[in-house]
Amino acid sequence: MMTEQKSRHEAVVCQQLDQAVEQLPDSTNNALLQARLKAISAATNASPATTSYRKVVWASCFSICTVLGVSLFSLHSTQVEPIPLALLQAETVPTEDLALLEDYELMAWLAQNEVEL
């Protein structure tokens, strides 16, 4: 009973919409037709499968480039050897050796920062 009433109501609504469309001016009908054709053309040109395939390809390329970049930088990294604690005791080290130690620390710092830049 409810479905019969609903289907009659739908039929009346569809009939009124059809009559309203028939009364539209030709310029509006032409604009609607062009919009439909444009939408159909856009839908057929860019399929979702192609779009998702492109995303996968670009994501893979980005991942590969990232891994290659990280491995390239890790190959060129220089490791600075730690200074032995015995050299850091000022009482046993002559002043000339302290100056050399300070120069070594400066050179090690420069080498480390050159890699990071």
Biopython code that builds the backbone (N, CA, C, O; Angstrom):
import numpy as np
from Bio.PDB.StructureBuilder import StructureBuilder

atoms = [
    (1, "MET", "N", (0.821, -1.179, 0.000)),
    (1, "MET", "CA", (0.000, 0.000, 0.000)),
    (1, "MET", "C", (0.869, 1.249, 0.000)),
    (1, "MET", "O", (0.611, 2.199, -0.739)),
    (2, "MET", "N", (1.918, 1.235, 0.852)),
    (2, "MET", "CA", (2.813, 2.380, 0.935)),
    (2, "MET", "C", (3.640, 2.517, -0.341)),
    (2, "MET", "O", (3.901, 3.631, -0.796)),
    (3, "THR", "N", (4.051, 1.394, -0.917)),
    (3, "THR", "CA", (4.848, 1.446, -2.139)),
    (3, "THR", "C", (4.019, 1.912, -3.327)),
    (3, "THR", "O", (4.534, 2.605, -4.204)),
    (4, "GLU", "N", (2.731, 1.538, -3.371)),
    (4, "GLU", "CA", (1.857, 2.003, -4.461)),
    (4, "GLU", "C", (1.701, 3.514, -4.393)),
    (4, "GLU", "O", (1.742, 4.195, -5.418)),
    (5, "GLN", "N", (1.526, 4.023, -3.217)),
    (5, "GLN", "CA", (1.370, 5.458, -3.033)),
    (5, "GLN", "C", (2.668, 6.181, -3.390)),
    (5, "GLN", "O", (2.646, 7.253, -3.994)),
    (6, "LYS", "N", (3.781, 5.591, -3.016)),
    (6, "LYS", "CA", (5.083, 6.177, -3.306)),
    (6, "LYS", "C", (5.347, 6.184, -4.813)),
    (6, "LYS", "O", (5.839, 7.175, -5.353)),
    (7, "SER", "N", (5.023, 5.092, -5.486)),
    (7, "SER", "CA", (5.257, 5.027, -6.931)),
    (7, "SER", "C", (4.352, 6.000, -7.676)),
    (7, "SER", "O", (4.784, 6.591, -8.666)),
    (8, "ARG", "N", (3.100, 6.187, -7.228)),
    (8, "ARG", "CA", (2.218, 7.187, -7.857)),
    (8, "ARG", "C", (2.765, 8.582, -7.659)),
    (8, "ARG", "O", (2.738, 9.409, -8.571)),
    (9, "HIS", "N", (3.259, 8.838, -6.467)),
    (9, "HIS", "CA", (3.838, 10.150, -6.173)),
    (9, "HIS", "C", (5.072, 10.400, -7.060)),
    (9, "HIS", "O", (5.245, 11.499, -7.587)),
    (10, "GLU", "N", (5.917, 9.385, -7.218)),
    (10, "GLU", "CA", (7.102, 9.507, -8.077)),
    (10, "GLU", "C", (6.701, 9.761, -9.523)),
    (10, "GLU", "O", (7.332, 10.567, -10.206)),
    (11, "ALA", "N", (5.678, 9.096, -9.989)),
    (11, "ALA", "CA", (5.217, 9.287, -11.359)),
    (11, "ALA", "C", (4.729, 10.713, -11.577)),
    (11, "ALA", "O", (5.006, 11.310, -12.618)),
    (12, "VAL", "N", (4.010, 11.261, -10.612)),
    (12, "VAL", "CA", (3.520, 12.642, -10.720)),
    (12, "VAL", "C", (4.680, 13.621, -10.739)),
    (12, "VAL", "O", (4.689, 14.564, -11.530)),
    (13, "VAL", "N", (5.662, 13.400, -9.868)),
    (13, "VAL", "CA", (6.838, 14.280, -9.813)),
    (13, "VAL", "C", (7.614, 14.219, -11.121)),
    (13, "VAL", "O", (8.027, 15.255, -11.642)),
    (14, "CYS", "N", (7.816, 13.028, -11.655)),
    (14, "CYS", "CA", (8.543, 12.883, -12.928)),
    (14, "CYS", "C", (7.801, 13.569, -14.065)),
    (14, "CYS", "O", (8.420, 14.211, -14.913)),
    (15, "GLN", "N", (6.489, 13.438, -14.088)),
    (15, "GLN", "CA", (5.687, 14.077, -15.132)),
    (15, "GLN", "C", (5.808, 15.597, -15.040)),
    (15, "GLN", "O", (5.935, 16.261, -16.069)),
    (16, "GLN", "N", (5.773, 16.157, -13.850)),
    (16, "GLN", "CA", (5.908, 17.597, -13.684)),
    (16, "GLN", "C", (7.298, 18.074, -14.076)),
    (16, "GLN", "O", (7.437, 19.144, -14.669)),
    (17, "LEU", "N", (8.336, 17.294, -13.754)),
    (17, "LEU", "CA", (9.703, 17.653, -14.148)),
    (17, "LEU", "C", (9.860, 17.623, -15.665)),
    (17, "LEU", "O", (10.497, 18.503, -16.242)),
    (18, "ASP", "N", (9.284, 16.618, -16.307)),
    (18, "ASP", "CA", (9.351, 16.539, -17.767)),
    (18, "ASP", "C", (8.690, 17.752, -18.412)),
    (18, "ASP", "O", (9.218, 18.313, -19.372)),
    (19, "GLN", "N", (7.536, 18.155, -17.887)),
    (19, "GLN", "CA", (6.839, 19.337, -18.420)),
    (19, "GLN", "C", (7.671, 20.598, -18.210)),
    (19, "GLN", "O", (7.716, 21.462, -19.085)),
    (20, "ALA", "N", (8.340, 20.713, -17.038)),
    (20, "ALA", "CA", (9.173, 21.887, -16.764)),
    (20, "ALA", "C", (10.368, 21.938, -17.701)),
    (20, "ALA", "O", (10.769, 23.016, -18.140)),
    (21, "VAL", "N", (10.943, 20.776, -18.012)),
    (21, "VAL", "CA", (12.088, 20.726, -18.933)),
    (21, "VAL", "C", (11.661, 21.128, -20.344)),
    (21, "VAL", "O", (12.400, 21.818, -21.045)),
    (22, "GLU", "N", (10.478, 20.700, -20.755)),
    (22, "GLU", "CA", (9.988, 21.052, -22.090)),
    (22, "GLU", "C", (9.756, 22.554, -22.222)),
    (22, "GLU", "O", (9.813, 23.088, -23.329)),
    (23, "GLN", "N", (9.498, 23.238, -21.120)),
    (23, "GLN", "CA", (9.229, 24.668, -21.155)),
    (23, "GLN", "C", (10.502, 25.510, -21.042)),
    (23, "GLN", "O", (10.433, 26.736, -21.123)),
    (24, "LEU", "N", (11.649, 24.881, -20.858)),
    (24, "LEU", "CA", (12.906, 25.636, -20.759)),
    (24, "LEU", "C", (13.254, 26.256, -22.107)),
    (24, "LEU", "O", (12.931, 25.685, -23.148)),
    (25, "PRO", "N", (13.908, 27.420, -22.102)),
    (25, "PRO", "CA", (14.334, 28.021, -23.365)),
    (25, "PRO", "C", (15.430, 27.185, -24.030)),
    (25, "PRO", "O", (16.123, 26.407, -23.374)),
    (26, "ASP", "N", (15.569, 27.363, -25.351)),
    (26, "ASP", "CA", (16.561, 26.589, -26.094)),
    (26, "ASP", "C", (17.987, 26.874, -25.624)),
    (26, "ASP", "O", (18.820, 25.967, -25.639)),
    (27, "SER", "N", (18.291, 28.091, -25.213)),
    (27, "SER", "CA", (19.645, 28.427, -24.759)),
    (27, "SER", "C", (20.004, 27.633, -23.494)),
    (27, "SER", "O", (21.145, 27.200, -23.331)),
    (28, "THR", "N", (19.035, 27.450, -22.614)),
    (28, "THR", "CA", (19.278, 26.674, -21.397)),
    (28, "THR", "C", (19.466, 25.194, -21.729)),
    (28, "THR", "O", (20.335, 24.532, -21.160)),
    (29, "ASN", "N", (18.652, 24.680, -22.648)),
    (29, "ASN", "CA", (18.815, 23.282, -23.072)),
    (29, "ASN", "C", (20.176, 23.049, -23.705)),
    (29, "ASN", "O", (20.820, 22.032, -23.445)),
    (30, "ASN", "N", (20.621, 23.998, -24.544)),
    (30, "ASN", "CA", (21.943, 23.876, -25.176)),
    (30, "ASN", "C", (23.056, 23.913, -24.130)),
    (30, "ASN", "O", (24.015, 23.146, -24.220)),
    (31, "ALA", "N", (22.937, 24.798, -23.139)),
    (31, "ALA", "CA", (23.951, 24.882, -22.092)),
    (31, "ALA", "C", (24.003, 23.595, -21.275)),
    (31, "ALA", "O", (25.083, 23.119, -20.925)),
    (32, "LEU", "N", (22.831, 23.034, -20.973)),
    (32, "LEU", "CA", (22.786, 21.767, -20.236)),
    (32, "LEU", "C", (23.398, 20.626, -21.049)),
    (32, "LEU", "O", (24.113, 19.785, -20.505)),
    (33, "LEU", "N", (23.115, 20.602, -22.348)),
    (33, "LEU", "CA", (23.677, 19.568, -23.214)),
    (33, "LEU", "C", (25.197, 19.673, -23.268)),
    (33, "LEU", "O", (25.891, 18.660, -23.191)),
    (34, "GLN", "N", (25.720, 20.892, -23.401)),
    (34, "GLN", "CA", (27.174, 21.075, -23.430)),
    (34, "GLN", "C", (27.814, 20.657, -22.102)),
    (34, "GLN", "O", (28.894, 20.066, -22.088)),
    (35, "ALA", "N", (27.148, 20.966, -20.997)),
    (35, "ALA", "CA", (27.673, 20.565, -19.685)),
    (35, "ALA", "C", (27.698, 19.045, -19.550)),
    (35, "ALA", "O", (28.644, 18.480, -19.000)),
    (36, "ARG", "N", (26.655, 18.386, -20.053)),
    (36, "ARG", "CA", (26.620, 16.914, -20.004)),
    (36, "ARG", "C", (27.752, 16.316, -20.834)),
    (36, "ARG", "O", (28.450, 15.404, -20.391)),
    (37, "LEU", "N", (27.919, 16.845, -22.044)),
    (37, "LEU", "CA", (28.978, 16.322, -22.917)),
    (37, "LEU", "C", (30.361, 16.552, -22.314)),
    (37, "LEU", "O", (31.235, 15.691, -22.411)),
    (38, "LYS", "N", (30.556, 17.696, -21.700)),
    (38, "LYS", "CA", (31.841, 18.009, -21.065)),
    (38, "LYS", "C", (32.100, 17.059, -19.895)),
    (38, "LYS", "O", (33.221, 16.580, -19.718)),
    (39, "ALA", "N", (31.074, 16.789, -19.104)),
    (39, "ALA", "CA", (31.216, 15.881, -17.960)),
    (39, "ALA", "C", (31.514, 14.462, -18.425)),
    (39, "ALA", "O", (32.343, 13.772, -17.831)),
    (40, "ILE", "N", (30.839, 14.025, -19.487)),
    (40, "ILE", "CA", (31.083, 12.672, -20.015)),
    (40, "ILE", "C", (32.492, 12.569, -20.567)),
    (40, "ILE", "O", (33.168, 11.560, -20.363)),
    (41, "SER", "N", (32.938, 13.597, -21.259)),
    (41, "SER", "CA", (34.287, 13.601, -21.813)),
    (41, "SER", "C", (35.339, 13.553, -20.707)),
    (41, "SER", "O", (36.315, 12.810, -20.804)),
    (42, "ALA", "N", (35.138, 14.341, -19.668)),
    (42, "ALA", "CA", (36.093, 14.340, -18.556)),
    (42, "ALA", "C", (36.106, 12.997, -17.844)),
    (42, "ALA", "O", (37.164, 12.532, -17.420)),
    (43, "ALA", "N", (34.960, 12.375, -17.708)),
    (43, "ALA", "CA", (34.887, 11.089, -17.024)),
    (43, "ALA", "C", (35.573, 9.988, -17.821)),
    (43, "ALA", "O", (36.181, 9.093, -17.234)),
    (44, "THR", "N", (35.488, 10.038, -19.133)),
    (44, "THR", "CA", (36.110, 8.988, -19.940)),
    (44, "THR", "C", (37.596, 9.220, -20.117)),
    (44, "THR", "O", (38.337, 8.258, -20.322)),
    (45, "ASN", "N", (38.065, 10.468, -20.047)),
    (45, "ASN", "CA", (39.497, 10.742, -20.245)),
    (45, "ASN", "C", (40.334, 10.379, -19.031)),
    (45, "ASN", "O", (41.450, 9.888, -19.199)),
    (46, "ALA", "N", (39.854, 10.593, -17.836)),
    (46, "ALA", "CA", (40.622, 10.311, -16.624)),
    (46, "ALA", "C", (39.939, 9.212, -15.838)),
    (46, "ALA", "O", (39.076, 9.469, -14.999)),
    (47, "SER", "N", (40.332, 8.007, -16.116)),
    (47, "SER", "CA", (39.746, 6.888, -15.375)),
    (47, "SER", "C", (40.423, 6.771, -14.010)),
    (47, "SER", "O", (41.602, 7.102, -13.886)),
    (48, "PRO", "N", (39.716, 6.316, -12.998)),
    (48, "PRO", "CA", (40.311, 6.189, -11.658)),
    (48, "PRO", "C", (41.489, 5.228, -11.616)),
    (48, "PRO", "O", (42.416, 5.418, -10.828)),
    (49, "ALA", "N", (41.463, 4.205, -12.453)),
    (49, "ALA", "CA", (42.567, 3.244, -12.457)),
    (49, "ALA", "C", (43.847, 3.912, -12.927)),
    (49, "ALA", "O", (44.912, 3.669, -12.360)),
    (50, "THR", "N", (43.761, 4.752, -13.955)),
    (50, "THR", "CA", (44.938, 5.452, -14.457)),
    (50, "THR", "C", (45.466, 6.428, -13.417)),
    (50, "THR", "O", (46.676, 6.529, -13.215)),
    (51, "THR", "N", (44.570, 7.141, -12.761)),
    (51, "THR", "CA", (44.979, 8.109, -11.761)),
    (51, "THR", "C", (45.667, 7.420, -10.586)),
    (51, "THR", "O", (46.702, 7.895, -10.120)),
    (52, "SER", "N", (45.117, 6.319, -10.101)),
    (52, "SER", "CA", (45.736, 5.622, -8.974)),
    (52, "SER", "C", (47.058, 4.977, -9.404)),
    (52, "SER", "O", (47.988, 4.900, -8.602)),
    (53, "TYR", "N", (47.154, 4.519, -10.644)),
    (53, "TYR", "CA", (48.410, 3.964, -11.147)),
    (53, "TYR", "C", (49.492, 5.024, -11.156)),
    (53, "TYR", "O", (50.632, 4.754, -10.777)),
    (54, "ARG", "N", (49.144, 6.233, -11.587)),
    (54, "ARG", "CA", (50.126, 7.328, -11.601)),
    (54, "ARG", "C", (50.581, 7.673, -10.193)),
    (54, "ARG", "O", (51.760, 7.949, -9.971)),
    (55, "LYS", "N", (49.662, 7.659, -9.247)),
    (55, "LYS", "CA", (50.034, 7.948, -7.860)),
    (55, "LYS", "C", (51.018, 6.907, -7.344)),
    (55, "LYS", "O", (51.985, 7.248, -6.663)),
    (56, "VAL", "N", (50.777, 5.642, -7.665)),
    (56, "VAL", "CA", (51.668, 4.575, -7.218)),
    (56, "VAL", "C", (53.043, 4.742, -7.845)),
    (56, "VAL", "O", (54.059, 4.561, -7.173)),
    (57, "VAL", "N", (53.082, 5.086, -9.124)),
    (57, "VAL", "CA", (54.366, 5.256, -9.809)),
    (57, "VAL", "C", (55.136, 6.414, -9.184)),
    (57, "VAL", "O", (56.327, 6.279, -8.901)),
    (58, "TRP", "N", (54.480, 7.540, -8.968)),
    (58, "TRP", "CA", (55.173, 8.702, -8.387)),
    (58, "TRP", "C", (55.622, 8.414, -6.956)),
    (58, "TRP", "O", (56.716, 8.818, -6.562)),
    (59, "ALA", "N", (54.811, 7.734, -6.187)),
    (59, "ALA", "CA", (55.206, 7.393, -4.814)),
    (59, "ALA", "C", (56.415, 6.462, -4.815)),
    (59, "ALA", "O", (57.316, 6.605, -3.989)),
    (60, "SER", "N", (56.430, 5.509, -5.745)),
    (60, "SER", "CA", (57.567, 4.595, -5.839)),
    (60, "SER", "C", (58.830, 5.335, -6.239)),
    (60, "SER", "O", (59.898, 5.091, -5.677)),
    (61, "CYS", "N", (58.717, 6.235, -7.203)),
    (61, "CYS", "CA", (59.882, 7.019, -7.631)),
    (61, "CYS", "C", (60.421, 7.861, -6.481)),
    (61, "CYS", "O", (61.632, 7.942, -6.280)),
    (62, "PHE", "N", (59.524, 8.482, -5.734)),
    (62, "PHE", "CA", (59.957, 9.295, -4.595)),
    (62, "PHE", "C", (60.676, 8.437, -3.560)),
    (62, "PHE", "O", (61.701, 8.850, -3.018)),
    (63, "SER", "N", (60.147, 7.250, -3.283)),
    (63, "SER", "CA", (60.770, 6.364, -2.300)),
    (63, "SER", "C", (62.159, 5.927, -2.751)),
    (63, "SER", "O", (63.104, 5.916, -1.962)),
    (64, "ILE", "N", (62.273, 5.571, -4.016)),
    (64, "ILE", "CA", (63.566, 5.134, -4.540)),
    (64, "ILE", "C", (64.576, 6.268, -4.489)),
    (64, "ILE", "O", (65.727, 6.056, -4.106)),
    (65, "CYS", "N", (64.161, 7.468, -4.870)),
    (65, "CYS", "CA", (65.071, 8.617, -4.830)),
    (65, "CYS", "C", (65.495, 8.936, -3.402)),
    (65, "CYS", "O", (66.647, 9.302, -3.166)),
    (66, "THR", "N", (64.586, 8.801, -2.458)),
    (66, "THR", "CA", (64.919, 9.054, -1.057)),
    (66, "THR", "C", (65.944, 8.050, -0.560)),
    (66, "THR", "O", (66.911, 8.428, 0.101)),
    (67, "VAL", "N", (65.744, 6.781, -0.870)),
    (67, "VAL", "CA", (66.688, 5.749, -0.436)),
    (67, "VAL", "C", (68.052, 5.975, -1.083)),
    (67, "VAL", "O", (69.078, 5.847, -0.413)),
    (68, "LEU", "N", (68.081, 6.305, -2.359)),
    (68, "LEU", "CA", (69.353, 6.566, -3.025)),
    (68, "LEU", "C", (70.055, 7.778, -2.431)),
    (68, "LEU", "O", (71.273, 7.759, -2.251)),
    (69, "GLY", "N", (69.310, 8.824, -2.127)),
    (69, "GLY", "CA", (69.907, 10.018, -1.528)),
    (69, "GLY", "C", (70.493, 9.738, -0.164)),
    (69, "GLY", "O", (71.597, 10.184, 0.146)),
    (70, "VAL", "N", (69.761, 9.003, 0.652)),
    (70, "VAL", "CA", (70.261, 8.678, 1.995)),
    (70, "VAL", "C", (71.504, 7.803, 1.897)),
    (70, "VAL", "O", (72.472, 8.022, 2.625)),
    (71, "SER", "N", (71.489, 6.830, 1.017)),
    (71, "SER", "CA", (72.656, 5.961, 0.889)),
    (71, "SER", "C", (73.852, 6.720, 0.319)),
    (71, "SER", "O", (74.991, 6.437, 0.689)),
    (72, "LEU", "N", (73.615, 7.672, -0.568)),
    (72, "LEU", "CA", (74.708, 8.477, -1.116)),
    (72, "LEU", "C", (75.362, 9.308, -0.028)),
    (72, "LEU", "O", (76.589, 9.375, 0.055)),
    (73, "PHE", "N", (74.549, 9.942, 0.805)),
    (73, "PHE", "CA", (75.107, 10.753, 1.881)),
    (73, "PHE", "C", (75.794, 9.898, 2.941)),
    (73, "PHE", "O", (76.779, 10.331, 3.539)),
    (74, "SER", "N", (75.296, 8.710, 3.176)),
    (74, "SER", "CA", (75.936, 7.858, 4.179)),
    (74, "SER", "C", (77.276, 7.328, 3.679)),
    (74, "SER", "O", (78.156, 7.039, 4.491)),
    (75, "LEU", "N", (77.453, 7.194, 2.380)),
    (75, "LEU", "CA", (78.742, 6.759, 1.835)),
    (75, "LEU", "C", (79.810, 7.830, 2.004)),
    (75, "LEU", "O", (80.980, 7.519, 2.225)),
    (76, "HIS", "N", (79.410, 9.081, 1.899)),
    (76, "HIS", "CA", (80.370, 10.176, 1.960)),
    (76, "HIS", "C", (80.558, 10.744, 3.351)),
    (76, "HIS", "O", (81.290, 11.718, 3.521)),
    (77, "SER", "N", (79.921, 10.165, 4.341)),
    (77, "SER", "CA", (80.055, 10.709, 5.685)),
    (77, "SER", "C", (81.421, 10.344, 6.250)),
    (77, "SER", "O", (81.911, 9.230, 6.064)),
    (78, "THR", "N", (82.018, 11.296, 6.935)),
    (78, "THR", "CA", (83.314, 11.043, 7.553)),
    (78, "THR", "C", (83.092, 10.897, 9.049)),
    (78, "THR", "O", (82.360, 11.673, 9.664)),
    (79, "GLN", "N", (83.716, 9.919, 9.606)),
    (79, "GLN", "CA", (83.584, 9.708, 11.038)),
    (79, "GLN", "C", (84.793, 10.321, 11.727)),
    (79, "GLN", "O", (85.939, 10.067, 11.358)),
    (80, "VAL", "N", (84.510, 11.131, 12.733)),
    (80, "VAL", "CA", (85.567, 11.769, 13.504)),
    (80, "VAL", "C", (85.870, 10.866, 14.689)),
    (80, "VAL", "O", (84.975, 10.477, 15.439)),
    (81, "GLU", "N", (87.134, 10.543, 14.841)),
    (81, "GLU", "CA", (87.510, 9.673, 15.937)),
    (81, "GLU", "C", (87.435, 10.445, 17.247)),
    (81, "GLU", "O", (87.830, 11.609, 17.307)),
    (82, "PRO", "N", (86.932, 9.805, 18.288)),
    (82, "PRO", "CA", (86.877, 10.493, 19.585)),
    (82, "PRO", "C", (88.273, 10.715, 20.152)),
    (82, "PRO", "O", (89.194, 9.933, 19.918)),
    (83, "ILE", "N", (88.399, 11.783, 20.890)),
    (83, "ILE", "CA", (89.685, 12.119, 21.502)),
    (83, "ILE", "C", (89.848, 11.276, 22.770)),
    (83, "ILE", "O", (88.944, 11.232, 23.604)),
    (84, "PRO", "N", (90.973, 10.621, 22.913)),
    (84, "PRO", "CA", (91.181, 9.820, 24.129)),
    (84, "PRO", "C", (91.170, 10.704, 25.379)),
    (84, "PRO", "O", (91.639, 11.842, 25.358)),
    (85, "LEU", "N", (90.632, 10.160, 26.453)),
    (85, "LEU", "CA", (90.532, 10.926, 27.695)),
    (85, "LEU", "C", (91.900, 11.304, 28.254)),
    (85, "LEU", "O", (92.020, 12.322, 28.937)),
    (86, "ALA", "N", (92.913, 10.525, 27.987)),
    (86, "ALA", "CA", (94.250, 10.826, 28.508)),
    (86, "ALA", "C", (94.771, 12.142, 27.932)),
    (86, "ALA", "O", (95.520, 12.861, 28.593)),
    (87, "LEU", "N", (94.372, 12.455, 26.698)),
    (87, "LEU", "CA", (94.831, 13.708, 26.094)),
    (87, "LEU", "C", (94.125, 14.930, 26.670)),
    (87, "LEU", "O", (94.620, 16.051, 26.555)),
    (88, "LEU", "N", (92.988, 14.714, 27.279)),
    (88, "LEU", "CA", (92.225, 15.844, 27.793)),
    (88, "LEU", "C", (92.685, 16.309, 29.173)),
    (88, "LEU", "O", (92.237, 17.355, 29.643)),
    (89, "GLN", "N", (93.543, 15.579, 29.812)),
    (89, "GLN", "CA", (94.044, 15.993, 31.124)),
    (89, "GLN", "C", (95.128, 17.043, 30.928)),
    (89, "GLN", "O", (96.205, 16.748, 30.408)),
    (90, "ALA", "N", (94.839, 18.254, 31.344)),
    (90, "ALA", "CA", (95.717, 19.401, 31.072)),
    (90, "ALA", "C", (97.036, 19.313, 31.826)),
    (90, "ALA", "O", (98.020, 19.907, 31.385)),
    (91, "GLU", "N", (97.096, 18.603, 32.937)),
    (91, "GLU", "CA", (98.335, 18.576, 33.716)),
    (91, "GLU", "C", (99.429, 17.802, 32.993)),
    (91, "GLU", "O", (100.603, 18.156, 33.100)),
    (92, "THR", "N", (99.071, 16.762, 32.267)),
    (92, "THR", "CA", (100.082, 15.903, 31.643)),
    (92, "THR", "C", (100.404, 16.310, 30.218)),
    (92, "THR", "O", (101.363, 15.796, 29.641)),
    (93, "VAL", "N", (99.635, 17.217, 29.631)),
    (93, "VAL", "CA", (99.835, 17.579, 28.232)),
    (93, "VAL", "C", (100.553, 18.931, 28.158)),
    (93, "VAL", "O", (100.103, 19.893, 28.780)),
    (94, "PRO", "N", (101.651, 19.024, 27.415)),
    (94, "PRO", "CA", (102.328, 20.311, 27.258)),
    (94, "PRO", "C", (101.447, 21.295, 26.486)),
    (94, "PRO", "O", (100.509, 20.883, 25.803)),
    (95, "THR", "N", (101.743, 22.580, 26.592)),
    (95, "THR", "CA", (100.920, 23.614, 25.956)),
    (95, "THR", "C", (100.933, 23.498, 24.439)),
    (95, "THR", "O", (99.929, 23.809, 23.798)),
    (96, "GLU", "N", (102.048, 23.054, 23.842)),
    (96, "GLU", "CA", (102.076, 22.890, 22.386)),
    (96, "GLU", "C", (101.088, 21.810, 21.949)),
    (96, "GLU", "O", (100.413, 21.936, 20.927)),
    (97, "ASP", "N", (101.021, 20.748, 22.748)),
    (97, "ASP", "CA", (100.091, 19.674, 22.405)),
    (97, "ASP", "C", (98.639, 20.127, 22.593)),
    (97, "ASP", "O", (97.760, 19.694, 21.848)),
    (98, "LEU", "N", (98.381, 20.982, 23.565)),
    (98, "LEU", "CA", (97.034, 21.513, 23.751)),
    (98, "LEU", "C", (96.609, 22.360, 22.557)),
    (98, "LEU", "O", (95.459, 22.302, 22.122)),
    (99, "ALA", "N", (97.551, 23.151, 22.028)),
    (99, "ALA", "CA", (97.244, 23.965, 20.847)),
    (99, "ALA", "C", (96.932, 23.064, 19.655)),
    (99, "ALA", "O", (96.012, 23.338, 18.885)),
    (100, "LEU", "N", (97.712, 21.978, 19.507)),
    (100, "LEU", "CA", (97.439, 21.024, 18.419)),
    (100, "LEU", "C", (96.089, 20.352, 18.620)),
    (100, "LEU", "O", (95.355, 20.113, 17.661)),
    (101, "LEU", "N", (95.766, 20.049, 19.876)),
    (101, "LEU", "CA", (94.489, 19.420, 20.183)),
    (101, "LEU", "C", (93.330, 20.351, 19.844)),
    (101, "LEU", "O", (92.319, 19.908, 19.300)),
    (102, "GLU", "N", (93.467, 21.625, 20.158)),
    (102, "GLU", "CA", (92.425, 22.591, 19.813)),
    (102, "GLU", "C", (92.272, 22.715, 18.300)),
    (102, "GLU", "O", (91.157, 22.819, 17.790)),
    (103, "ASP", "N", (93.405, 22.703, 17.583)),
    (103, "ASP", "CA", (93.343, 22.734, 16.118)),
    (103, "ASP", "C", (92.660, 21.475, 15.583)),
    (103, "ASP", "O", (91.876, 21.544, 14.636)),
    (104, "TYR", "N", (92.963, 20.323, 16.195)),
    (104, "TYR", "CA", (92.339, 19.074, 15.768)),
    (104, "TYR", "C", (90.823, 19.123, 15.988)),
    (104, "TYR", "O", (90.049, 18.697, 15.131)),
    (105, "GLU", "N", (90.411, 19.651, 17.151)),
    (105, "GLU", "CA", (88.985, 19.761, 17.429)),
    (105, "GLU", "C", (88.307, 20.677, 16.427)),
    (105, "GLU", "O", (87.202, 20.383, 15.971)),
    (106, "LEU", "N", (88.959, 21.793, 16.074)),
    (106, "LEU", "CA", (88.392, 22.711, 15.092)),
    (106, "LEU", "C", (88.273, 22.036, 13.731)),
    (106, "LEU", "O", (87.247, 22.161, 13.062)),
    (107, "MET", "N", (89.302, 21.332, 13.324)),
    (107, "MET", "CA", (89.273, 20.653, 12.024)),
    (107, "MET", "C", (88.213, 19.535, 12.009)),
    (107, "MET", "O", (87.535, 19.329, 11.002)),
    (108, "ALA", "N", (88.085, 18.834, 13.112)),
    (108, "ALA", "CA", (87.067, 17.777, 13.192)),
    (108, "ALA", "C", (85.679, 18.389, 13.124)),
    (108, "ALA", "O", (84.790, 17.843, 12.470)),
    (109, "TRP", "N", (85.489, 19.511, 13.790)),
    (109, "TRP", "CA", (84.179, 20.192, 13.759)),
    (109, "TRP", "C", (83.870, 20.684, 12.351)),
    (109, "TRP", "O", (82.744, 20.539, 11.876)),
    (110, "LEU", "N", (84.866, 21.265, 11.681)),
    (110, "LEU", "CA", (84.649, 21.735, 10.299)),
    (110, "LEU", "C", (84.315, 20.577, 9.361)),
    (110, "LEU", "O", (83.426, 20.684, 8.517)),
    (111, "ALA", "N", (85.035, 19.478, 9.520)),
    (111, "ALA", "CA", (84.773, 18.312, 8.665)),
    (111, "ALA", "C", (83.381, 17.758, 8.905)),
    (111, "ALA", "O", (82.689, 17.370, 7.963)),
    (112, "GLN", "N", (82.974, 17.721, 10.160)),
    (112, "GLN", "CA", (81.642, 17.193, 10.473)),
    (112, "GLN", "C", (80.548, 18.098, 9.922)),
    (112, "GLN", "O", (79.557, 17.600, 9.388)),
    (113, "ASN", "N", (80.699, 19.391, 10.035)),
    (113, "ASN", "CA", (79.672, 20.318, 9.549)),
    (113, "ASN", "C", (79.663, 20.436, 8.038)),
    (113, "ASN", "O", (78.635, 20.776, 7.453)),
    (114, "GLU", "N", (80.776, 20.166, 7.400)),
    (114, "GLU", "CA", (80.804, 20.195, 5.945)),
    (114, "GLU", "C", (79.937, 19.078, 5.362)),
    (114, "GLU", "O", (79.285, 19.265, 4.335)),
    (115, "VAL", "N", (79.931, 17.950, 6.003)),
    (115, "VAL", "CA", (79.120, 16.821, 5.554)),
    (115, "VAL", "C", (77.639, 17.140, 5.757)),
    (115, "VAL", "O", (76.819, 16.802, 4.903)),
    (116, "GLU", "N", (77.289, 17.767, 6.841)),
    (116, "GLU", "CA", (75.902, 18.028, 7.148)),
    (116, "GLU", "C", (75.323, 19.137, 6.290)),
    (116, "GLU", "O", (74.103, 19.193, 6.138)),
    (117, "LEU", "N", (76.116, 20.008, 5.732)),
    (117, "LEU", "CA", (75.616, 21.075, 4.874)),
    (117, "LEU", "C", (75.243, 20.493, 3.572)),
    (117, "LEU", "O", (74.792, 21.212, 2.680)),
]
sb = StructureBuilder()
sb.init_structure("model")
sb.init_model(0)
sb.init_chain("A")
sb.init_seg("    ")
for serial, (resi, resn, name, xyz) in enumerate(atoms, 1):
    if name == "N":
        sb.init_residue(resn, " ", resi, " ")
    sb.init_atom(name, np.array(xyz, "f"), 0.0, 1.0, " ", f" {name:<3s}", serial, name[0])
structure = sb.get_structure()
